[in-house]
Amino acid sequence: MPQGEPLIVPDDGLTTKQRRNRPLLMVNTGDGKGKSTSAFGLALRGWNQGWDIGVFQFVKSAKWRIGEQTVLERLGELHAQTGEGGPVEWHKMGSGWSWSRKQGTDTDHAAEAAEGWGEVKRRLADERHTLYVLDEFTYLMERGWVDADDVVETLRDRPGHQHVMITGRRAHPALREIADLVTEMQHEKHPFDRGQKGQRGIEW
């Protein structure tokens, strides 16, 4: 809340402004719907503040396109044309990794995921973006496609003012431990439970 007062004020020697503007590591996890949707909403707010936005989808195929991708890419084009908002990059596994010279496939997920994480690490070191959305990244740690210790160390020690939002079920305990904000999405009801498949405008 903009006017909210924290219940605890730590004795860390920082001013209110310094403490308020520290870069955050955020995790949306749990079995409920809305983890990615919330993260992309954060990206929209960041764009409005002029942030440089980098979205990395780690499990979805490069062939799968969601509505938020179209909107954010259009906003990136608007920034390039008018200077409004901030720049936007959107990357997906396989052929969606735009920095890769090879033609991606949908078969070697582990190698592609590791390649994507390696690129995110390079960008963090270069302080490339203001906000990184690592969508469905928790599955890489769960499946052993990336080293959990490497992820924790990289995110914990990232330089500059870089926010990171991670989504996916079953977030690794070490990731939860170092995160500044962890939200657990709980599943109570879903149309899929009664045999209704996803629909346009709701799921994509």
Contacts in CASP RR format, 6 or more apart in sequence:
PFRMAT RR
TARGET T0000
AUTHOR 0000-0000-0000
METHOD contacts of the structure
MODEL  1
MPQGEPLIVPDDGLTTKQRRNRPLLMVNTGDGKGKSTSAFGLALRGWNQG
WDIGVFQFVKSAKWRIGEQTVLERLGELHAQTGEGGPVEWHKMGSGWSWS
RKQGTDTDHAAEAAEGWGEVKRRLADERHTLYVLDEFTYLMERGWVDADD
VVETLRDRPGHQHVMITGRRAHPALREIADLVTEMQHEKHPFDRGQKGQR
GIEW
10 19 0 8 1.000
12 19 0 8 1.000
21 161 0 8 1.000
22 180 0 8 1.000
23 158 0 8 1.000
23 160 0 8 1.000
23 161 0 8 1.000
23 162 0 8 1.000
23 163 0 8 1.000
23 164 0 8 1.000
24 163 0 8 1.000
24 164 0 8 1.000
24 180 0 8 1.000
24 181 0 8 1.000
25 155 0 8 1.000
25 156 0 8 1.000
25 163 0 8 1.000
25 164 0 8 1.000
25 166 0 8 1.000
25 178 0 8 1.000
25 179 0 8 1.000
25 180 0 8 1.000
25 181 0 8 1.000
26 42 0 8 1.000
26 163 0 8 1.000
26 164 0 8 1.000
26 165 0 8 1.000
26 166 0 8 1.000
26 179 0 8 1.000
26 180 0 8 1.000
26 181 0 8 1.000
26 182 0 8 1.000
26 183 0 8 1.000
27 138 0 8 1.000
27 165 0 8 1.000
27 166 0 8 1.000
27 167 0 8 1.000
27 171 0 8 1.000
27 175 0 8 1.000
27 176 0 8 1.000
27 179 0 8 1.000
27 181 0 8 1.000
27 182 0 8 1.000
27 183 0 8 1.000
28 34 0 8 1.000
28 35 0 8 1.000
28 36 0 8 1.000
28 38 0 8 1.000
28 39 0 8 1.000
28 165 0 8 1.000
28 166 0 8 1.000
28 167 0 8 1.000
28 168 0 8 1.000
28 183 0 8 1.000
28 185 0 8 1.000
29 35 0 8 1.000
29 138 0 8 1.000
29 167 0 8 1.000
29 168 0 8 1.000
29 169 0 8 1.000
29 170 0 8 1.000
29 171 0 8 1.000
29 176 0 8 1.000
29 182 0 8 1.000
29 183 0 8 1.000
29 184 0 8 1.000
29 185 0 8 1.000
30 168 0 8 1.000
30 169 0 8 1.000
30 170 0 8 1.000
30 171 0 8 1.000
30 184 0 8 1.000
30 185 0 8 1.000
30 186 0 8 1.000
30 187 0 8 1.000
31 169 0 8 1.000
31 185 0 8 1.000
31 186 0 8 1.000
31 187 0 8 1.000
32 185 0 8 1.000
32 186 0 8 1.000
32 187 0 8 1.000
32 190 0 8 1.000
33 185 0 8 1.000
33 187 0 8 1.000
33 190 0 8 1.000
34 185 0 8 1.000
35 167 0 8 1.000
35 168 0 8 1.000
35 169 0 8 1.000
35 185 0 8 1.000
36 68 0 8 1.000
36 135 0 8 1.000
36 136 0 8 1.000
36 167 0 8 1.000
36 168 0 8 1.000
37 68 0 8 1.000
38 167 0 8 1.000
38 183 0 8 1.000
39 133 0 8 1.000
39 135 0 8 1.000
39 165 0 8 1.000
39 167 0 8 1.000
40 55 0 8 1.000
40 68 0 8 1.000
40 72 0 8 1.000
40 133 0 8 1.000
41 68 0 8 1.000
42 131 0 8 1.000
42 133 0 8 1.000
42 165 0 8 1.000
43 53 0 8 1.000
43 54 0 8 1.000
43 55 0 8 1.000
43 68 0 8 1.000
43 72 0 8 1.000
43 88 0 8 1.000
43 131 0 8 1.000
43 133 0 8 1.000
43 165 0 8 1.000
44 71 0 8 1.000
44 72 0 8 1.000
44 75 0 8 1.000
46 53 0 8 1.000
46 130 0 8 1.000
46 131 0 8 1.000
47 53 0 8 1.000
47 72 0 8 1.000
47 75 0 8 1.000
47 76 0 8 1.000
47 79 0 8 1.000
47 85 0 8 1.000
47 86 0 8 1.000
47 88 0 8 1.000
48 85 0 8 1.000
49 85 0 8 1.000
50 79 0 8 1.000
50 85 0 8 1.000
50 86 0 8 1.000
50 130 0 8 1.000
51 85 0 8 1.000
51 86 0 8 1.000
51 129 0 8 1.000
51 130 0 8 1.000
51 131 0 8 1.000
51 163 0 8 1.000
52 86 0 8 1.000
52 87 0 8 1.000
52 128 0 8 1.000
52 129 0 8 1.000
52 130 0 8 1.000
52 131 0 8 1.000
53 72 0 8 1.000
53 86 0 8 1.000
53 87 0 8 1.000
53 88 0 8 1.000
53 89 0 8 1.000
53 129 0 8 1.000
53 130 0 8 1.000
53 131 0 8 1.000
53 133 0 8 1.000
54 88 0 8 1.000
54 89 0 8 1.000
54 90 0 8 1.000
54 91 0 8 1.000
54 129 0 8 1.000
54 131 0 8 1.000
54 132 0 8 1.000
54 133 0 8 1.000
55 69 0 8 1.000
55 72 0 8 1.000
55 88 0 8 1.000
55 89 0 8 1.000
55 90 0 8 1.000
55 91 0 8 1.000
55 132 0 8 1.000
55 133 0 8 1.000
55 135 0 8 1.000
56 91 0 8 1.000
56 92 0 8 1.000
56 116 0 8 1.000
56 119 0 8 1.000
56 120 0 8 1.000
56 132 0 8 1.000
56 133 0 8 1.000
56 134 0 8 1.000
56 135 0 8 1.000
56 137 0 8 1.000
57 90 0 8 1.000
57 91 0 8 1.000
57 92 0 8 1.000
57 93 0 8 1.000
57 135 0 8 1.000
57 136 0 8 1.000
58 93 0 8 1.000
58 113 0 8 1.000
58 116 0 8 1.000
58 117 0 8 1.000
58 134 0 8 1.000
58 135 0 8 1.000
58 136 0 8 1.000
58 137 0 8 1.000
58 139 0 8 1.000
58 140 0 8 1.000
59 93 0 8 1.000
59 109 0 8 1.000
59 113 0 8 1.000
59 135 0 8 1.000
59 136 0 8 1.000
59 139 0 8 1.000
60 66 0 8 1.000
60 92 0 8 1.000
60 93 0 8 1.000
60 135 0 8 1.000
60 136 0 8 1.000
61 92 0 8 1.000
61 93 0 8 1.000
61 94 0 8 1.000
61 106 0 8 1.000
62 92 0 8 1.000
62 93 0 8 1.000
62 94 0 8 1.000
62 95 0 8 1.000
62 96 0 8 1.000
62 97 0 8 1.000
62 104 0 8 1.000
63 106 0 8 1.000
64 92 0 8 1.000
65 204 0 8 1.000
66 204 0 8 1.000
67 201 0 8 1.000
67 204 0 8 1.000
69 90 0 8 1.000
72 88 0 8 1.000
72 90 0 8 1.000
73 88 0 8 1.000
73 90 0 8 1.000
75 85 0 8 1.000
75 86 0 8 1.000
75 88 0 8 1.000
76 85 0 8 1.000
76 86 0 8 1.000
76 87 0 8 1.000
76 88 0 8 1.000
78 84 0 8 1.000
78 85 0 8 1.000
79 85 0 8 1.000
79 86 0 8 1.000
79 87 0 8 1.000
79 88 0 8 1.000
80 87 0 8 1.000
89 98 0 8 1.000
89 129 0 8 1.000
91 97 0 8 1.000
91 98 0 8 1.000
91 99 0 8 1.000
91 116 0 8 1.000
91 119 0 8 1.000
93 109 0 8 1.000
93 112 0 8 1.000
93 113 0 8 1.000
93 116 0 8 1.000
94 100 0 8 1.000
94 104 0 8 1.000
94 105 0 8 1.000
94 106 0 8 1.000
94 112 0 8 1.000
95 103 0 8 1.000
95 104 0 8 1.000
95 105 0 8 1.000
96 104 0 8 1.000
97 104 0 8 1.000
97 112 0 8 1.000
97 115 0 8 1.000
97 116 0 8 1.000
97 119 0 8 1.000
99 119 0 8 1.000
100 115 0 8 1.000
104 112 0 8 1.000
105 112 0 8 1.000
109 145 0 8 1.000
110 143 0 8 1.000
110 144 0 8 1.000
110 145 0 8 1.000
113 140 0 8 1.000
113 145 0 8 1.000
113 146 0 8 1.000
114 145 0 8 1.000
114 146 0 8 1.000
117 137 0 8 1.000
117 140 0 8 1.000
117 145 0 8 1.000
117 146 0 8 1.000
117 151 0 8 1.000
120 132 0 8 1.000
120 134 0 8 1.000
121 154 0 8 1.000
123 129 0 8 1.000
123 132 0 8 1.000
124 132 0 8 1.000
124 154 0 8 1.000
124 155 0 8 1.000
124 158 0 8 1.000
124 159 0 8 1.000
124 162 0 8 1.000
125 159 0 8 1.000
127 159 0 8 1.000
127 160 0 8 1.000
127 161 0 8 1.000
127 162 0 8 1.000
129 162 0 8 1.000
130 161 0 8 1.000
130 162 0 8 1.000
130 163 0 8 1.000
131 162 0 8 1.000
131 163 0 8 1.000
131 164 0 8 1.000
131 165 0 8 1.000
132 162 0 8 1.000
132 163 0 8 1.000
132 164 0 8 1.000
132 165 0 8 1.000
133 165 0 8 1.000
133 167 0 8 1.000
134 164 0 8 1.000
134 165 0 8 1.000
134 166 0 8 1.000
134 167 0 8 1.000
135 167 0 8 1.000
135 168 0 8 1.000
136 167 0 8 1.000
136 168 0 8 1.000
137 166 0 8 1.000
137 167 0 8 1.000
137 168 0 8 1.000
138 166 0 8 1.000
138 167 0 8 1.000
138 168 0 8 1.000
138 169 0 8 1.000
138 170 0 8 1.000
138 171 0 8 1.000
138 172 0 8 1.000
138 175 0 8 1.000
139 145 0 8 1.000
139 168 0 8 1.000
139 169 0 8 1.000
140 146 0 8 1.000
141 148 0 8 1.000
141 151 0 8 1.000
141 171 0 8 1.000
141 172 0 8 1.000
141 175 0 8 1.000
142 170 0 8 1.000
142 172 0 8 1.000
148 172 0 8 1.000
148 174 0 8 1.000
148 175 0 8 1.000
149 174 0 8 1.000
151 172 0 8 1.000
151 175 0 8 1.000
152 174 0 8 1.000
152 175 0 8 1.000
152 178 0 8 1.000
155 164 0 8 1.000
155 175 0 8 1.000
155 178 0 8 1.000
156 178 0 8 1.000
158 164 0 8 1.000
166 175 0 8 1.000
166 179 0 8 1.000
171 182 0 8 1.000
176 182 0 8 1.000
191 198 0 8 1.000
192 198 0 8 1.000
198 204 0 8 1.000
END
